[in-house]
Amino acid sequence: MKDNFEDIKNEFKAKSLYWKNVRSKKMKAVLILLFLSLIGLKVFTTVLTFDWLSALMKSI
């Protein structure tokens, strides 16, 4: 468990260091948009999956 926590902590530090090294505001904006779009895509596909699943259960 402690190893997993250390791995997550090290990964967060690496991502933070990468973010601090990005100098371009355009690149930071692209990274933020990419992050938000991935979250939106995940939410959208999850909603569609549950909608499809509920429609399947109603037909049974």
C-alpha positions, 0 to 999 in steps of 0.5 A: 500500500505504501509503495502505491502511495509513493508511486502516485506521489512520484507521478504527481511530482513528475506531472507538476514539474512538467507543468512548471517547465511548460513556458508557452501559454498556448501549450498550457491552454491546449493541455487544459482543453485536452484534459477537460475533453477527456473528462467530458468524453468519459462522462459522455460515454458513461452516460450513453452506456448507462442509457443503453443498459437501462433501455436494455433492461426495460425491454426485458 
